[in-house]
């Protein structure tokens, strides 16, 4: 069986341990007590893992619709952290999941290896420094190049140890970094700076993880707010640059052997809660013909990610992406204000409040308000799972970097790299995903392909009604496409 690999930078954080606990719960088909009922393991929120619900436009969910979409049950999960806390203990400490579930997965999680993290204290808030005791030291930390080499060895060793023969995606889920001031006009310039240990170039740890991922043929997802992605970084992931036999004067030669396998660089900052609804709500207001004028929002919670943002240098990175989400719409008169607050008692259960004021007919004001509360990690983990599953799927279907970035733009607050300037509307972005999937699987809706598409739609309906299994649906789709 081909297994998909998920490597999380910051695996000991709330997102990392929640993802790992969820994967174990689903793999073992666990059930547990909640205040209202007995709950069974599920992948709710993960669009790649739920079968389509409803009949309009295929319904919501992609499981069974496209051959080759991996099951998250079979993923192998690992990662790095700058703290040594065992993962089961970290899950208990974060108070995200129900105690009865935590009890059942804790021992298995405690046995999962945590690789030492590469870090630079200047990039994260002072609140994180005291507990950063599980970090790369010695010769592996002697230079920028040595740190990249260490990450590459970690990836290779982990892959071999766990027999991961599918695509591996590295996800940045560690603390938000301050913005890096390093700028490069090409992947050669970026690699040369790392090789020559140009520390004055202000190369961040997230950039090192991204570079190491590209060199090992892994996709990299920037789940944080920092400016990891750039034109040079995107070009490094492009297969046309990482050729099997690069020219002798190419900087890649300095990092040989390297992988020429297809891989993607995606981001920035998972669009999990308040921001995702904002893009859907404002898309709705604009579709009504209203003119959005003021969006005033606040959110507060007390997890470690928010604690890190109490430092001005890291807060600036977060505010950049929260403020830029409507940029491509060029709503010049839109006054968008965002406030974030650290409230320790609230823990991971984010509370957010947003007021939308628009102008309607004859300039009459239209105001609506939303209030949401949910565990932040419960919102974010499905996006982490889906991004890794999509990367594996797109690699196996030879999807281009540009199309992969466009298809996954719905996952991020500010789509960057090859997804830059994609329409920020959530439903428009979901349409982009559908287009890329149809293109990748050869299911064009035009001309002679229309009958084939109708057949596939009936197959999806059969899965939803329980008439056929997902495995049978996959076989039928294979026959329909011959």
Order of alpha helices (4+ residues) and beta strands (2+ residues): beta-alpha-beta-beta-beta-alpha-alpha-beta-alpha-beta-alpha-alpha-beta-alpha-beta-alpha-beta-alpha-alpha-beta-beta-beta-alpha-alpha-alpha-alpha-alpha
